[in-house]
Amino acid sequence: MSHLFDFSYHNPTQIHFGPSSFSRLAELIPRDARVLLLYGGGSILANGIHARVRDALGDVEVVEFGGVEPNPTLETLARAVDVVRARQIDFVLAVGGGSVADGAKFVACAALYDGDGWDIVSGRHKPVAALPVGVVLTLPATGSESNAGAVVTRAATREKRVVYVPPARPRFAILDPQVMSSLPDRQLQNGLVDAFMHVCEQYLTTPVGALVQDGYAEAVLRALKTLADDFANRHTPAWRQNMMWAANQALCGIIGVGVPQDWATHRIAVELTALYGLDHGRTLSIIQPWLLRETIEAKRAKLGQLGCAVFGLPAADAEATIAALEAFYRRLGMPVHLADAGIDDADAAERVMQALRAHGNAALGGHAELDDAKTWRIVHAACSR
């Protein structure tokens, strides 16, 4: 294929960016709304964000639900749905990172569905309506604040799946880079790699002559690489504002329109989180270099392009690009092998493959024609001792 796919693009999420963005909440949420304020482990209570949100909301009726996990579970979100129904909530406000935003989208859809909520995640039920959703972003990484995707885990079966729910795409997103001041380095590292990988999954495929998409992808990748190289200045306003915007642009939808995408790294990496509780960003840096080595011929042209455009390599060299990527992750303090993450499990590769096969992800196909054998080699290289 050497041309763009047909595509339609529409992103109705209204973004308010900057230090004064919190003040917009009062005009963005109807005064007569009954709002579910959804949040995670409680850091917003300690860092002042909760107080800022409540002050901005004024006298709007608010019901709070905390405890959404870094990988939101169906079980926790189902309890939030019960609260929405019992309290007749008509607006869901996520205050947190991508996991809380994902959870809000699920809750907004499930509240209007009488069946099992897992039907939405598994694709058995495709929502046509949802409660309105807004997001106050506290951790830049996933871009979930302005896209239609959500990742939900069913803890009972250790299944982690992506679902697309256009009716629950956030109506607005508040992006104030100042909220990043309380984030630990580990979350900043994870967020940076997650955003970088989001672009890679939409870019590292095959050339189709998409000058705008390629150029935009390379601009975001260069920005993220610059931020990684300049990690020592992560507490400056300039670093924070660029990180927050780059993470949003990595997965707001514009980079991937009309071009082939390949989300194999994500689909393999999720099993490392499910099995070992590893941070999402770290699972991606563990899997990607080995996946690229296995699929190098299918990705050779775009790898060479990446090396020149982002890493400044003097020639298009796929092998050198993979080495540069791996060195990039290492400099940022990210693992590139399961053992680097402190996991000592002689049976890790077999466990991961068993999970991939059980969830139908061992043979992902795609432009690189990933089959069970190729996936096994990737997993074995990344996870074996």
C-alpha positions as CSV (number, residue, x, y, z in Angstrom):
1,M,0.0,0.0,0.0
2,S,1.4,3.4,-0.9
3,H,-1.5,5.8,-0.2
4,L,-3.7,7.0,2.7
5,F,-6.8,5.2,3.8
6,D,-10.1,7.0,3.5
7,F,-10.7,8.7,6.8
8,S,-13.1,11.0,8.8
9,Y,-11.8,13.1,11.6
10,H,-13.6,14.9,14.3
11,N,-12.4,15.8,17.8
12,P,-15.0,17.7,19.7
13,T,-13.1,17.9,23.0
14,Q,-12.6,21.5,24.0
15,I,-9.2,21.9,25.6
16,H,-8.4,24.7,28.1
17,F,-4.7,24.9,28.6
18,G,-2.7,27.0,31.1
19,P,-2.6,28.2,34.7
20,S,-6.0,29.9,34.5
21,S,-7.8,26.9,33.0
22,F,-9.3,25.7,36.3
23,S,-11.5,28.8,36.5
24,R,-13.3,27.6,33.4
25,L,-15.0,24.8,35.2
26,A,-17.8,27.0,36.4
27,E,-18.9,27.7,32.9
28,L,-18.3,24.3,31.5
29,I,-20.5,22.3,33.8
30,P,-24.2,23.3,34.0
31,R,-25.1,24.9,37.3
32,D,-28.0,22.4,37.9
33,A,-25.9,19.4,37.2
34,R,-25.3,16.5,39.7
35,V,-21.7,15.8,39.2
36,L,-19.7,12.6,40.0
37,L,-16.2,13.7,40.9
38,L,-14.1,10.6,40.0
39,Y,-10.5,10.4,41.2
40,G,-7.8,7.9,42.0
41,G,-5.8,7.1,45.1
42,G,-6.2,10.4,46.9
43,S,-3.1,12.4,45.8
44,I,-5.4,15.2,44.7
45,L,-6.5,15.6,48.3
46,A,-2.9,16.2,49.5
47,N,-1.6,18.3,46.6
48,G,-4.4,20.9,46.6
49,I,-6.0,19.9,43.3
50,H,-9.2,18.6,44.9
51,A,-9.6,21.9,46.8
52,R,-9.1,23.9,43.5
53,V,-11.6,21.8,41.7
54,R,-14.3,22.1,44.4
55,D,-13.7,25.9,44.6
56,A,-14.1,26.2,40.9
57,L,-17.3,24.2,40.9
58,G,-18.9,26.5,43.4
59,D,-22.3,25.4,44.5
60,V,-22.7,22.7,41.9
61,E,-24.0,19.5,43.6
62,V,-21.0,17.0,43.8
63,V,-20.8,13.4,44.8
64,E,-17.3,12.0,45.1
65,F,-16.0,8.6,44.3
66,G,-12.3,7.8,44.9
67,G,-10.1,4.7,44.6
68,V,-9.9,4.3,40.8
69,E,-6.7,2.2,40.3
70,P,-3.8,3.0,38.0
71,N,-5.2,0.2,35.8
72,P,-8.9,0.7,36.5
73,T,-10.8,-2.4,37.2
74,L,-14.3,-3.4,36.2
75,E,-15.0,-4.2,39.8
76,T,-14.2,-0.7,41.1
77,L,-15.9,1.1,38.2
78,A,-19.1,-1.0,38.7
79,R,-19.4,0.4,42.2
80,A,-19.1,3.9,40.7
81,V,-21.9,3.1,38.3
82,D,-24.0,2.1,41.3
83,V,-23.4,5.5,42.8
84,V,-24.3,7.3,39.6
85,R,-27.6,5.4,39.4
86,A,-28.4,5.8,43.1
87,R,-27.6,9.5,43.2
88,Q,-29.1,10.3,39.8
89,I,-25.8,11.7,38.6
90,D,-25.9,13.4,35.2
91,F,-22.3,14.6,34.7
92,V,-19.0,12.7,35.2
93,L,-15.9,14.7,36.0
94,A,-12.6,12.8,36.0
95,V,-9.9,14.4,38.1
96,G,-6.7,12.5,37.5
97,G,-4.5,10.9,34.9
98,G,-5.4,8.6,32.0
99,S,-6.8,5.8,34.2
100,V,-9.3,8.0,35.9
101,A,-10.3,9.5,32.5
102,D,-10.7,5.9,31.1
103,G,-12.8,5.0,34.1
104,A,-15.0,8.0,33.7
105,K,-15.8,7.1,30.1
106,F,-16.7,3.5,31.1
107,V,-18.9,4.8,34.0
108,A,-20.6,7.3,31.7
109,C,-21.6,4.5,29.2
110,A,-22.3,1.7,31.8
111,A,-24.7,3.9,33.7
112,L,-27.0,3.9,30.7
113,Y,-26.7,0.2,30.0
114,D,-28.8,-2.4,31.9
115,G,-26.5,-5.4,31.1
116,D,-23.2,-6.5,32.3
117,G,-20.6,-3.7,32.1
118,W,-18.0,-6.1,30.6
119,D,-20.2,-6.3,27.5
120,I,-19.1,-2.7,26.7
121,V,-15.4,-3.6,27.2
122,S,-15.6,-6.9,25.3
123,G,-17.4,-5.3,22.4
124,R,-20.7,-7.2,22.8
125,H,-22.4,-3.9,23.4
126,K,-21.6,-0.7,21.5
127,P,-22.8,2.3,23.4
128,V,-24.8,4.9,21.4
129,A,-25.2,7.3,24.4
130,A,-23.3,8.3,27.5
131,L,-23.5,10.8,30.3
132,P,-21.4,13.8,29.6
133,V,-17.7,13.6,30.7
134,G,-15.2,16.2,31.6
135,V,-11.5,15.8,32.6
136,V,-9.2,17.7,34.8
137,L,-5.8,16.2,33.9
138,T,-3.2,15.7,36.6
139,L,-0.8,13.4,34.9
140,P,0.1,13.8,31.2
141,A,0.7,10.4,29.5
142,T,-2.2,8.8,27.7
143,G,-4.1,11.5,25.8
144,S,-7.3,10.0,27.2
145,E,-8.5,13.4,28.0
146,S,-9.4,14.1,24.4
147,N,-9.9,10.7,22.7
148,A,-12.6,8.0,22.8
149,G,-10.5,5.1,24.1
150,A,-10.5,3.5,27.5
151,V,-8.6,0.6,29.0
152,V,-10.4,-1.5,31.6
153,T,-9.2,-4.5,33.5
154,R,-11.4,-7.3,34.8
155,A,-9.5,-8.3,38.0
156,A,-11.3,-11.6,38.4
157,T,-9.8,-12.9,35.1
158,R,-6.8,-10.6,34.7
159,E,-8.1,-9.4,31.3
160,K,-7.1,-5.9,30.3
161,R,-8.8,-4.5,27.1
162,V,-9.1,-1.4,25.1
163,V,-12.6,-0.2,24.2
164,Y,-13.6,2.8,22.0
165,V,-16.7,4.7,23.2
166,P,-17.2,7.8,21.0
167,P,-20.3,8.9,23.0
168,A,-18.1,9.2,26.1
169,R,-15.4,11.3,24.5
170,P,-14.8,14.1,27.0
171,R,-16.7,17.3,26.3
172,F,-13.8,19.3,27.7
173,A,-10.3,18.9,29.3
174,I,-8.6,21.2,31.7
175,L,-4.8,21.1,31.2
176,D,-2.8,23.1,33.7
177,P,0.9,22.2,33.6
178,Q,1.3,23.5,37.1
179,V,-0.4,20.4,38.5
180,M,2.7,18.4,37.5
181,S,4.7,19.9,40.3
182,S,3.8,17.2,42.8
183,L,4.4,14.2,40.4
184,P,7.3,11.9,41.3
185,D,10.0,11.2,38.7
186,R,8.7,7.7,38.1
187,Q,5.4,8.9,36.9
188,L,7.0,11.5,34.6
189,Q,9.3,8.8,33.1
190,N,6.3,6.5,32.6
191,G,4.2,9.3,31.0
192,L,7.0,10.3,28.7
193,V,7.6,6.8,27.4
194,D,3.8,6.1,27.1
195,A,3.3,9.2,25.0
196,F,6.4,8.4,22.9
197,M,5.1,4.9,22.3
198,H,1.7,6.1,21.3
199,V,3.3,8.0,18.4
200,C,5.4,5.0,17.5
201,E,2.4,2.7,17.3
202,Q,0.9,5.1,14.7
203,Y,4.2,5.8,12.8
204,L,6.4,2.7,12.8
205,T,4.6,0.7,10.2
206,T,5.1,1.2,6.4
207,P,5.4,4.4,4.3
208,V,2.2,5.6,2.6
209,G,3.4,9.1,1.6
210,A,1.6,10.8,4.5
211,L,3.7,13.9,4.6
212,V,1.6,15.7,7.2
213,Q,1.0,12.7,9.5
214,D,4.7,11.7,9.3
215,G,5.9,15.3,9.9
216,Y,3.5,15.7,12.9
217,A,4.5,12.4,14.4
218,E,8.2,13.3,14.1
219,A,7.7,16.7,15.6
220,V,6.0,15.1,18.7
221,L,8.6,12.4,18.9
222,R,11.4,15.0,18.7
223,A,9.7,17.0,21.4
224,L,9.5,14.0,23.7
225,K,13.1,13.0,23.1
226,T,14.2,16.6,23.9
227,L,12.2,16.4,27.1
228,A,13.9,13.1,28.0
229,D,17.3,14.5,27.2
230,D,16.4,17.5,29.3
231,F,14.9,15.6,32.2
232,A,17.1,17.5,34.7
233,N,14.9,20.5,34.0
234,R,11.6,18.6,34.6
235,H,10.5,21.0,37.3
236,T,10.6,24.1,35.1
237,P,7.4,25.6,33.6
238,A,8.7,25.2,30.0
239,W,9.4,21.4,30.5
240,R,6.0,20.9,32.1
241,Q,4.0,22.7,29.5
242,N,5.7,21.0,26.6
243,M,5.3,17.6,28.2
244,M,1.6,18.1,28.9
245,W,0.8,19.2,25.3
246,A,3.0,16.6,23.6
247,A,1.3,13.8,25.5
248,N,-2.1,15.1,24.5
249,Q,-1.1,15.5,20.8
250,A,0.4,12.0,20.8
251,L,-3.0,10.4,21.0
252,C,-5.7,13.0,20.2
253,G,-6.2,11.2,16.9
254,I,-4.6,13.5,14.3
255,I,-1.4,11.5,13.9
256,G,-3.1,8.3,13.0
257,V,-5.7,9.4,10.5
258,G,-5.5,7.6,7.2
259,V,-2.3,5.7,8.0
260,P,-1.6,2.1,9.0
261,Q,-1.2,1.6,12.7
262,D,0.3,-1.3,14.7
263,W,-0.5,-1.6,18.4
264,A,1.2,-4.9,18.9
265,T,3.6,-3.5,21.5
266,H,0.7,-2.4,23.7
267,R,-1.2,-5.6,23.2
268,I,1.7,-7.7,24.3
269,A,2.9,-5.4,27.1
270,V,-0.5,-5.3,28.9
271,E,0.1,-8.9,30.0
272,L,3.2,-7.8,32.0
273,T,1.0,-5.4,34.0
274,A,-1.7,-8.0,34.5
275,L,0.8,-10.7,35.6
276,Y,3.4,-8.7,37.5
277,G,1.7,-5.3,38.3
278,L,4.4,-3.4,36.4
279,D,3.8,0.2,35.4
280,H,2.3,0.5,31.9
281,G,5.2,2.7,30.6
282,R,7.7,0.3,31.8
283,T,6.1,-2.7,30.1
284,L,6.2,-0.8,26.8
285,S,10.0,-0.1,27.0
286,I,10.5,-3.8,27.9
287,I,8.7,-5.1,24.8
288,Q,9.2,-2.6,22.0
289,P,12.9,-3.1,21.2
290,W,12.5,-6.8,21.0
291,L,9.4,-6.5,18.9
292,L,11.2,-4.2,16.5
293,R,14.1,-6.6,16.1
294,E,11.7,-9.4,15.3
295,T,9.7,-7.3,12.8
296,I,12.6,-5.3,11.4
297,E,12.1,-6.2,7.7
298,A,8.5,-5.1,7.7
299,K,9.4,-1.9,9.5
300,R,12.8,-1.2,8.0
301,A,11.8,1.9,6.0
302,K,10.1,3.7,8.8
303,L,12.7,2.7,11.3
304,G,15.3,4.3,9.1
305,Q,13.1,7.4,8.8
306,L,12.7,7.6,12.5
307,G,16.5,7.3,13.1
308,C,17.2,10.2,10.8
309,A,14.3,12.5,11.7
310,V,14.2,12.0,15.5
311,F,17.6,10.6,16.6
312,G,19.7,12.5,14.1
313,L,21.4,9.4,12.7
314,P,23.5,10.2,9.5
315,A,21.9,7.5,7.4
316,A,18.7,5.4,7.4
317,D,19.7,2.4,9.4
318,A,17.0,0.3,11.1
319,E,19.4,-1.6,13.3
320,A,21.1,1.6,14.5
321,T,17.6,3.1,15.2
322,I,16.6,0.2,17.4
323,A,19.9,0.6,19.3
324,A,19.2,4.3,19.7
325,L,15.7,3.7,21.0
326,E,17.0,1.2,23.6
327,A,19.7,3.6,24.7
328,F,17.0,6.3,24.9
329,Y,15.0,4.3,27.3
330,R,18.0,3.3,29.4
331,R,19.1,6.9,29.8
332,L,15.6,7.7,31.1
333,G,15.9,5.0,33.7
334,M,13.4,2.7,32.0
335,P,13.8,-1.1,31.8
336,V,14.4,-2.9,28.4
337,H,14.1,-6.4,29.8
338,L,11.8,-7.9,32.4
339,A,14.8,-8.5,34.7
340,D,15.6,-4.8,34.6
341,A,12.3,-4.2,36.3
342,G,13.2,-6.5,39.2
343,I,11.2,-9.5,38.0
344,D,13.0,-12.8,38.6
345,D,10.7,-15.5,37.2
346,A,12.1,-18.4,35.2
347,D,8.7,-19.1,33.8
348,A,7.9,-15.5,32.8
349,A,7.9,-16.0,29.0
350,E,5.7,-19.0,29.2
351,R,3.3,-17.2,31.5
352,V,3.0,-14.3,29.2
353,M,2.5,-16.4,26.2
354,Q,-0.2,-18.4,27.9
355,A,-2.0,-15.2,28.7
356,L,-1.6,-13.9,25.2
357,R,-3.0,-17.1,23.7
358,A,-5.9,-17.1,26.2
359,H,-6.8,-13.6,25.3
360,G,-6.5,-14.1,21.5
361,N,-3.4,-11.9,21.1
362,A,-0.7,-14.4,20.3
363,A,-1.1,-14.0,16.5
364,L,-1.8,-10.4,15.9
365,G,-1.3,-10.3,12.2
366,G,-0.9,-6.7,11.0
367,H,1.5,-5.4,8.4
368,A,4.4,-7.3,10.1
369,E,2.3,-10.5,10.0
370,L,2.8,-11.4,13.7
371,D,2.0,-15.0,14.3
372,D,2.4,-17.2,17.4
373,A,6.0,-18.1,16.6
374,K,7.1,-14.5,16.1
375,T,5.2,-13.4,19.2
376,W,6.9,-16.2,21.2
377,R,10.4,-15.0,20.1
378,I,9.5,-11.4,21.1
379,V,8.3,-12.5,24.5
380,H,11.1,-15.0,25.1
381,A,13.7,-12.3,24.3
382,A,12.1,-9.7,26.5
383,C,11.2,-11.9,29.4
384,S,13.5,-14.9,29.6
385,R,16.6,-14.9,31.9
